[in-house]
Amino acid sequence: HFEIKPGPAMAVRVPIYFGSQSGTAEYMAKELQSEALSHGVKCDVIDLDDFSPDEFIRDSVMVFVVATYGEGDPTDNAMKFHNWVANKATEAGILEGKHFAVMGLGDMNYTNFNAMGKSVDTNMERLGAKRFYKRGAGDDCQDIMADFDDWRSGGFFESLKDVASKAVPNNTQKTPGKKQVQKKVQALVCTGGERGDKMVGTLAEASMAILKDEGLDVRGPLDLSERRVEEKLAAVPEGGVIFILTTGSEGEGLGAGARKLTRRVRTECSAGTLKGRCYQVIVLPSNNATSEEVKKAAGADVDALCKALELVGASACSDVTFAETGDSALDNLATAVAAVCGGPAEEADNNNAAGEEDNAAPAPKQLTVHLMQDAKSLPSCPEMAGEACDTLGKFYFKAIPMTIATVKELRQKPEPELGLSTVQVDFKAKEVGLEFEAGDSLEILPRNSAADVEWFASMLGCTSMLDWHLCFAAPGASKGIKQPFPTPCTVREALTSYCDLGRVPSKTVLAGIRDALEGDQKKNLDILLTSPEALAAVMSEDISLTLREFWELVLGPTPEMGLGTFLQVCARQSYRTFTIASSPLSTPGRIHIAASMLSKELPSVEATVQLLQKCGLQNVTATQLLPRRFSGVCSRWLCTELKAGISVLSRVRASAFRLPAQLDAPIIMVGAGAGVAPFRAFVQHLRSPKVKETPDTMLIFGCRNAESDWIYKDELQQAVKLGGAAGRMQVGARRPLCNYYTAFSRQAGQPKMYVQDCMRQNSEQIKEWWGRGARVYVCGSTGMARGVVAALMEIVDCTEKDLTTSKRLILEAWG
């Protein structure tokens, strides 16, 4: 007799909504989901792009991780939600009885810091919901991950567990005109003990009772000794789970039915037969053997069974259980159940004729990847939606390929091998119908180096297939399955454009990689994921490991991972954003950007190797212990590899960093290095005959040396009024700049001067212009922006809050 002991279950599944532009908020939402499960709370991560008011108001507890874009705007995917929650017409009290918490992300350099987080927090409360945990604020110009860690470790999970345990279940809340249909997972219970062994049959009955109580659609028990048993396993729909209950002993090893299953799967099943199904093996001792004795005697048989199942597409729910007793077997059954059961209720219209649940198979956790030498030979996959499955992937599907017209070096003395290069890239925008204004941004997708692509192709065993074509598929799944990136494409394109090979991936991505590995490689990632010291070491910006360096260091050059798995677990390549350096009034149909190479010397990784070895990682080696040089993936590509004629995935984004519609007040522009790009666009705009009146305009520009990196020098000097600020003489093309001040930080024979020093030297003029309503535009690095803001507050005698309130300081900062 086995006593059935149902474990505690939360009343609700908590939605964690994310509003993300670059993927950071999405990553944090998934981190919360993972950690919440360890506290007994099941959560669903939901893209705010899928926001529906009718669905939303059914939730009892909600968590938000929302980023702020630009000058206080919601991210693209959160726009629909923002318009609803901030709308004064939305019914007051509609969220009465609901509970929420908000983690907001932003950049302190911008005047409306964390505006979206504040808006969600304020409006959720306005609509009647109660805050169950304090609002968090992550600052991207400092350490946003540390801010996130501080927020969640301050009692978030305890508060979440408390409020979730008291909340009304989501699937009991009714929506008018709809009825609830609980989505069920099918479970097949199989028995494979020795003949005459009644213990497995008794365990099967108890297991089926537990599974039914958990809401699964239970089938069985199926005797694994039956004929064509493999066909009955394949009949379990994708998303289902197969429980294999068997015995083991010192003399016989694994039970006869389970051994037969191994043979049948090997000989009768093809690759993908059990794709999307999970399995769980539970072994009971027989003939008075202990679990340790059974594990020793039947271990090889169990490994053979698991490998056979996985070769045909099945994946393990959790580790194989070698139980001492039936009760301990049932306790371990709960772990497998937690991995597959539950799920939010779905809706069905009341006029659905039979009122039955949707039997379409759910999307598998991992897609199938088809490879063919000829793209025309790839199979048709109608189940794929042609939509992205994550935030970064959306860019791949929405951006437009734009051809490069020219690439021009802007520095007087470039030295690319030392990281000293700034280029202007000219895009043919007219060909693809892209329109823009001076000050807008261009988002582009960078490419990994050919050397890194070839190394990973060699590691994955597909060097000879780099120019083969691939596509994703989800056999047996319902339509509308989303995918990581657009296909068909070549293997080379997938590795070059869609995989982030430039850095160590996040903890969540590492966990996905870990699940695809075996042996010492898996053990090394287990240690890394549970050791804050080791994880911090490999992710340190001080050593800035690339993914290749990390792989060589921690995993070795030949992990047992296929191309299809790698393409899905690898972090996605992020687009990069550049403020446009041209005006459509000056260069119609052409978009210019200016990009400087990001490069720095790095120390040896020898100390990191020693630390990892100390933490217990095995076979840790480094091919290069000497100091190294880091180069940014995108800037290296733009400055050293990009050529005319190449097509680049691009998208224009409207920006708040624009000239005002009414040019009736002075304009002060402050930029350093490539940060002068938008001001070149402003000057081009103001020089156009189509602009009737131009205000007093000042440009303060900084670089290292006047003879080596003074970019756009001649062009901007030719835009300065003859006679300076007081001069009104115009000869030839219009000259809108009253003043063009420069600051050089590495000029021979002169003291270091930065743009903020130049501002102080001209403080009287800046103060006078500010008194006339001047707008101040700042573009450059985060450190430079801070210095400029501090100097401006000093010059005009105001606080940072005063600047924010005035809405006359417009920032574009990075790094």
N, C-alpha and C positions, 0 to 999 in steps of 0.2 A: 504494500500500500504506500502511495506517495501522497504526502500532504501538499496541496496546492496553496502557495502563499503569494497572492498577488502583491506586487510592489506598489509603492506610492506613485501616483500619476498626477501631473499638473492639470488643472481644469482647462487651460487654454494653450493654444500655440500662439506665441507672441510674434507679430510681424516686426521686422527691423527694416524700416524704409531708408533708402539712401538716395541722396542727391549728389551726384559726382560728375566732375568734368574731366578729371585726369585719372580716376580710378582709386584715389586714396580713400574717399569715403566708402566706396564699395568694399575695399579691402578691410577697413575697420568694421564694417557691418558684419562681414564674414567672421572676423575675429571674435566679435561679441557672440555670434551664433554658436561658434565652436565652444567657447568657454561657458556659455549659459547652459549648454547640454551637460557639462560636468557638474553643474549646480542643480540638475534635475529639471531644467526649463527648456522645452523644445521651442525653437524659433524658426521663422521663415524669413530669409533675406529677400526683400522686394524692391525692385527698381521703381522709383517714383514716376518713371515714364509710363508705368502701367497703372497709375492711380485712377481709381474709380470711386466717386463719392458714395455710391450705394454699397460697395464692398467695404469701403473705409469705415463707415459708421457702424458696421457690425462688430468691429474689433473692440475688445474690452481694455486691452493693454497695448500700447504702441511705443516703439523706440525709433528715434530719428537720428541719422548721421548725415548732416547736410553741409555742403561746402558753399561758400560765397564766391561768386565769379565777378571779377572786375570791381567796379565801384558800387558794391552792395547788391548786385543782381543775383537771382537764383541761377543755378546751373541749368543747362538745356533740358535735362530730363526732369527737373523739378518745377518747370514753369507752370505746367497744368495744375499741379498741387498748390503752388504759391497763389495762383489766381483764384483758387477756391478758398483756401484757408484765410487769405488776407482780404477777401472780398467782404465789404460791410453788409452786402445783401445776403450772405450766408447766414442761415437761421441761427440766432443766438440761442445757446443752450442745446444745440443739436448733439454735442458731445458730452452732455451731462452723464456722470457716472463712469466716464472713461478715465484712464490713467496713462500718463506719457512721461517720457524723458528725452532730452535733446543733447546731442553732442554736435557742436558747431565747429566748422573749420574755416579759417581765413588767413589773412596776412596783415600783420600790424602796420605794414608800410602804407596800406590803403586807408583812406579816411573813414570809410564805412566798414570798419573791421567786424567780421563775423555777423554781418547784417542779416543773413539768411537764418542763422541759428537763433538770433534774437527774435526775428519775425515769427518763426515757427513756435517758439516758446511762448511768446506773448499772445499770439492768435489762438493757439490751442487752448490756453487758459480763458481767453475771451469767449470761446465757443462752449465753455462749460467743463472741459476736461481738467483733471487735477494732476499736478506735477508730482510724480512719486520719487524723483531724484533730481538733484541740482543740475542746472545746465552746464555743460562743459564748453570750453573754448580752446581750440587748438590753433597755434600760431605758426604758420609755415615759414616765417622768416627767422624763427628760433629753432625749436625742436618739437615739431608737431606730434611725433610719436610719443615723446616723453609726456606731453600734455595729455594725450589720449590715455596713456598708461596710468597717469596720476588720477584721471577722472574715473576710470573703470575700477581701479583698485581701492577707491575711497568708500566703497560700500554699495556700488551699483548692483552687483549680482545678488547681494543679500536683499536689497530693496526690491529688485525685480522678482526674486523668488517669493517674497512675501506677498506682493500685490498680485502676482500671477496665481498663487494658490487660493486666493479669495475671489478671483474674477469669475464672471459668468462665461461658460464655454462658448467659443465662437459659433459652433455648429448648432447651438440652441437658440441663437438669435435669428429672428425671422425677418425677411425682407418682403414687403407687400408684393403680391402677385407672383412670388417665387416659392418653391419648396426646396428643402435641403436634401442633397444626395451625398451620403458619405462615401468617399472614395475608398475602395477596399483593395488590399494587396492579397494576391492568392498565395497560399502556402501549401506545399505538398509534403506530407510526412511519410518518410520511407523507413522501412525496417530491414535490417540486413544481418541479423544474428545467426548463430548456429541453429540447426534444426532442433526443435524440442525445447529451445530456450524461451521461457515465457516472460522473462524479465523485460526484454525489449518491447514486447507487445503491451505490457502493462505501462511501461514508460511512454509508449506512443499514445495510449489513451489519455494519460495525464497531460502530455504535451499538447495534444489537440484541444483539450479543454482550456488550457491557458491561452493558446493562440486564438481560439474563438472569443474568449473574454476580452482579448486585446483588439478585437474587431477585424481580424483577418478572415479571408474567405478560405477556409481550411478544407483540403482534400486528403483522402487516404484513410487508413494507412496502406501504403503500397509495398508489397513484399518484393524486395530487390531480386529474388530468385525467379520472378515471373518472366515469361518470354517477352522479348522486345521492350524491356523496361526502359531503354533509352528513349523510345518514342513517347512514352508517358512523361518522362522528364522534359522533353522538348515541347510538350503541349502546355507546360506552365508558361503563361504570358510573360513578356519582358517586364521587369520590375518585380516579378514574383520571387519567392524564396523556396529552396528545397532543403528540408531538414532530413539528414541521414542519421538514423539511430542504429547503432550496431554494437557488437561485443568484441572483446579481445581477450586473449589468454596467452600464457607462456607457451603452451604447446601448439596452438592453432594459429596464433597471430591474429589478424583481423578476421571478423566474421565472414562466413562463406558468401553471403549475399553481397556484401560490400566489395569483396574481391572480384566477384562476377561482374559487378557494375563497372569496375575499373577496366576489365577486359572489353566489355561491350562498348564503353565510351571510346576506347582507343581504336577499335576496329570498325564500329558502325557509325560514329558521329564525325561530321566534317567541321572545319573551322567555322566558328560563329553559330553553331547549333544552339548553344546555351548563352548566347550573347545577351547581356542585360539581366541575367538571372543571378541571384545570390545563392550560396549554399552554406550550410552549417553542419559540421560533423561532430557528433557526440558519441564517445566510446565508453561503454560500461564494462567493468571487469567481470569475467566469468571464471568458474572453477576455483573460487576463493583467491584469485590473484589480486594484488594491489594495483593501484593506478600506475605506479612507477614501473612495476613489472610488465604491465600491459604496454606502457609507452615504449619500453625497451624492446619488447617482443614484436609489437605491431607497428612501430614507428615507420619502418620502411614501407609497409603496406599502405599506411595512412598517407604518407608523402606521395606515393604513386597514385592514389585515388585523387588527391587534391590537384596534382599536376595534370592528370587526365582531364578533370573537369575544367581547369583553367585554360588548357590548350584549346578547348572548344568554346571558350568565351565566358564561362561562369567566373564569378569573383566571390571570395570568402566574406561572409558577414563579420566574423571574428575568428580568432585562433581556434584550432581544434581543441575540444574539451575531452580530457581523459578524466572521467569522473570516478570518485571513490564509491559513491552510492547514487541511487536514483534521485534522492533529494538534492544532492549537489549538482546533478545533471540538470535538474529543473531550474536551479538557481542560475546556472550558466546559460540556460535557454533565454533568460530575460535579456542578456546582453545582445544576442542575435535579434530578438524581437524588437528591441529599441532601435536597431539600425534600419528596420524595414517597415514597421507599422506606424499607424497614425497618418496625419496629413490633414490639411484644411478641407473643410466641406466645399463641395462644388454646387453650383446652382443648376437647376433644370426648370424649364418653363412648365407651369401648371398644365399647359395644353399639350405637353408631351404625351403621346397616345398611351404608351404603356407605363410611363412614369418610372422607367428603369434607369439604372446607373449607366454611365458611359463606360463601355468595355474596351475602349481604345487603350492600347498599351502605352504606358508612360514613357517619356524619353529616357534612354539609358544614361548612366552616369558618364560613360565614355562612348564616343562615336566610333564607328568603323571607318577606316581610311582605305580607299581603293587607290591603287597605283597602276598606271598604264603608260607605256611609252608614247602612245598616240592619244591625244586628248579625246578624239572622236570615239575611242574604244571604251571610255569610262561609262559605267552604268548610269542609267537615269535614276535619280533619287527624288521622287516626288514628295517624300516626307520632309525634305529639308526646306526651310522657309526662306532662305536667302536673307536672313537677318542675324545680327550679332547676338551672342549670348552674354556679353559683358560690356561695360562702359567703353573701354578702349576700342573694342571691336566695332562699335557703332561708327567710329571715324572711318574705318576701312570701307564700310558699305556706303557712306554718304559723301566721302571726298571725291574729287574729280582729278584724273591725271592731267597735269599741265606740263607743257614742253618748255625746256630751258632754252632761252635765246642766246645768252652770253653769261660767262662767269669772269669777273674782272677783279684782280688784286687791287686793294685800295691803299695799302701801306707803301711808304716810300722805300723801306728796307725790310721786306718780309724775310722771315727765317722759319719756314714751316716745320723743319726738323726740330726746332726749339719751341714750337708752339706759338710762334709769332706770325700770324697771318690774319688778315681781315679781307673778306671778299664781298663784292656786290653780285648778287644773283638776279638775273633778269628773266622773268617768267612771261610767256605768251598767254596773257589772260583773255585776249579777244577771241582766240580760237575756241575757247570753251565757254564763253559768255559770262565770265566772272566780272562783277562790278564791285567797286570799292571807293572809299573816300580817304583823303589824307588822314593818317592817324589810326586807320583800321589795322587789324592783325591778319597775318597769313599763317595758317597751321599747315605744316608739312610732315610727311612721314619719312624719317631717315632710313638709311640702309647700313647693315652691319658690314664689317670688312670681309673681303673675299677670303682672307686667311682664316678668320673665325668660322665662316660658313663651311669651308672645306674641312676644318678640324672636326666640327660636329658631325658633318656627313661621314667622315671616316670613323668616328667613334660609334655612330649609329649603323654603320655598315651599309651606307647607301651612296657612296661616292660615285659609283657608276650610274646611279639613277638621279643625279642632280637635275637633269633636264627632262625627266619623266614628269607626267602630269598626275595630279591627285584630286580627289574629291572626298567629301564626308558623306556618310550614310548612317541611317538608324533603322535597319531592317525590322519590320514588324511594328514600328512605332507609329503613332498617329501623325497626321500632317502638322506642319508648323514648327518643326524642330529647328532650333537656332544653332548656329555654329560659330567657331572662334574667329574665322576670317573667310573672305570670299574664295570660292573655288568654282570651276577648276583653275588651278595654278600649278606651276612647276614646284618641285621640291626645293630648288634653288631660291625661288621667289618666297616660298614659305619661310625658309630659314633666314633669308636676307632681310625681308621686310616686316614679317609678322612676329618674330621671336625676339625677345629682349636678351641679347647675348652680351650686353655691355656691363652688367652688374650682377651682384649676388641677389637672388630673388627673395621675396618676403617670406616670413615664417609660414604663412598659409600655403604659398606655392611650394616651399620646401617639404611641407607635410604631404602634398600631392606627389612630389617626386619620390619621397620616401616609400609611399605605398606601392610604387612600381619597381622597387629594388629588392635585392635579396642579400643574404650573407653579411659580410663586414661592411658593405656599402650601406645597407639598411641600418645596421647597428651604429655606424658612425653618425647617420642622420638622427637616429633616436637620441644619441648623446647630445648632439648639437641642439636639437629642439627642446631638450630638457635642461640644458646648461646655459643660463644667461651669460656667463662669462665667455664660453666658447662661441655662442651666437653673436655676441657683441664684437668679438675679435674678428670674425670673418666679415661682418657687415660694417666694420669701421671705415669711415671716410679717409682715415689716415693712410690706409693701405689700398683702398679703392680696388678691390679684386674684381676682375671681370668674371663672367660666368665660366669661361674656359679655365681661368686660373683657379677658381673655386672647385671646379670639377676635378681638375688634376690634383689639387691639394687634398680634397676630402674624399672624393669618390674613386679616384683612379681613372685612367684613360678609357677603360672598356667596361662600363656598367652594362648589365643585361637589361637593356631597354630598347624597345622597337621605335621606329620613326613615328608611327601613329600615336603612340603613347606620349613621346617627347613633345610632339607638336601641340598636344592638348594640355600637358601639365606645365610646359614652359611659360614663364611670364610673357605677356603680350608687349610688343613694342609700342611705346607711347609717341604720339605726335609731338612736335616741338612748335612753339609759337614765336613768331617774329613780328615786331611792329613794322608796318610797311614804310619803306623809305622813299616813296614817290607819290606824286599827286596825279590823278587822272586828268587834270587840266594841263599838265606838262607832258606826261607820257601816256596818252590814251591807249588803252589796250595792252599796256605793259605794267607789271608789278615788280618793283625792286625790293629786295631786302638786303641788309648788311649783317654779316655774321663774322664774329671773331672766334678763333680757335680757343677752346678751353683745354688747357694743358698744364700739367704740373709734375714736378719730380716726386717720386714716391720712394719710401724706404724699402729695405729688404723685408721679405716676409719670414725671415728666420725666426724672429721672436714669436710670430703667430704659429709657426709650425711647432715650436717647443711648447707653447701654451696648449695647443690642441692635443699633443701627445700626453701632456700632463693631465688633461681632462679625460683621457681614456680612449681617444680615437685611434683606430688601428691603421697601419700602412699609410700614414700621413707623409706625403712627400711634396717637394716643390721643384719644378724644373728650372726655376730661376730665383735664386736667393738674393742676387745682387739688387741694388736700387733700380727702380723701373721708372718709366714715364707714363703718366696717365694722359689720355686724350679723349675728349668727349665724343661719343659715337656720332652725333649729328654734326658737330662743328668740324671734326676731322674729315668726315665725308664731304661736307660742303667746301672746305678749304683745300683739300688735296685730291679729291677723286671726281667731283661733279664736273660734267662736261656739257657743252651745248648739244642739244638734240635729245638728251635724256628726258624721260617722262617721270614726273614726281607727283605722287598723290597729295593733293592740296585742297584747302578750303579757306575761304575768306570769312572772317568774323568781324562784325560791327563792333566798335569799341567806344568807350566813353572818353578815350584819349583823342578827342577831336577838337578842332578850333570851334569857338562858339558861332552860332548862327548869326548873331549880331556882333560885328567887329567894332565895338564902340568903347573898348577899354584896352589899356596896354597889355602886351603879351610878353612874359618873361620865360625863356626856355633854358633849362639847365640839363646838360647831358655829358657823359664821359664815354670815350671809346665808341663802340657801335651804338651806344645809347643816343648818339646824335641823329640816328636814322629817321625817326619821326619828324625831327625838326628840319631836316632836309626836305621832307615832304611838305611841311608847313610853309617853308620858304618858297618852294616851287609853286604852291597854291597861291601865295600872296603876290608872286611875281606875275601871275597870269592876268592878261588884260580883261578877263571875264570877272575879276574881283574889282569892284568899283573903288572901294575905300580900304585903305590899310591902316591899322592902328600903329602906335609906337611899339616897336618890337626889339627885344634884346635876346641875344644868344650867348650863353656862357658855356664854353666847351673845354673839356679836359682830356689830356692823354699823357703818355710818358715823356715823349721827346718830339720836338717840333720837326726834326729832320728824319724821323723814322716812322711815326704812326699818327700823323696829323691827317686824318681821312677827310675827304671832301674839302680840303683846304682852299683850292683855287675857286671852286664853285661857290662856296659860301662867302669868301672874301668879295667876290664880284656882286654879291647881293647887298653889300653894305652901302648905305646912303653916302654920297659924296658930301663931305663936310660934317660927318658924324650925326649925332642925335638932333642937332639943330639944323642940319643941312636939308634943303628941300630941292636941290638941283637934281634933275634926272637926265642922264645921258644914256641913250640906248634902252636896253631892257630895264624894267622897273627894279628898283633897289629897296626892298622893304625893311631891311635891318638897320635900325638906328645905331646899334652897338653890337660888336662881335668881340667878346672878351675871351681870352684863353688862359689856361692854367696847365703848366707842365710839371709833372712830379719827378722826372728824372733828367732834367736838362743840365748838361755839363756847365759847371761854374755858377749855377744858380740854386738858391734854396728850394726845397720841395714846395710845390704849390698845388693845392687841389681846388676843385670848383667851389667848395664852401669858403675857402680862403679868398678866392676871387670875388665872391658875393660880398664878403665883409669889406673888401677894398672899395667896392662900389655901393656901399650900404645906403648912402644918402640918396642916390638915384633910385635904388630899389624901393626905399621907404616912400619916396615921393610918388612913384608909380603905383605902389600898393594903395596909397591914399586916394588915388584916382580910379580904384577898382580893378587893378591889374589881376590877371589870372597867371598863376605860376605852374608851368609844366616841368616835371622832373622825370628823366628816363636814364636808368643805369642800374648798377648793382645795388643790392640791399644796403651794404655799408655806406656807399656813396649817398643813397637816398636819405639815410638817417642823418648823415652829416649836413646835407642840404636843408632838411626840415629843421634841424637844431639851429642852423645859421639864420634861417628865415624867421623863426620865432624870436630870436635875439634881435634881429634887425627891425622888425615891425612891432616888437614888444607885445607879443600875444602868447597864448598857450596853445597846445596841440588841439584842445577842444575848440578853441576859437577858430583855428584853421579848418577843422572838420565842419563846423557850423557854417563858415563862410562859403563853402563849396567852391573856393577859388584856388585850391591846391589840387592838382591832378597828377597822380603818380603812376609810373610803370616801372616796377622794380623786379629783379630776379636774383637768384643765387643765395 
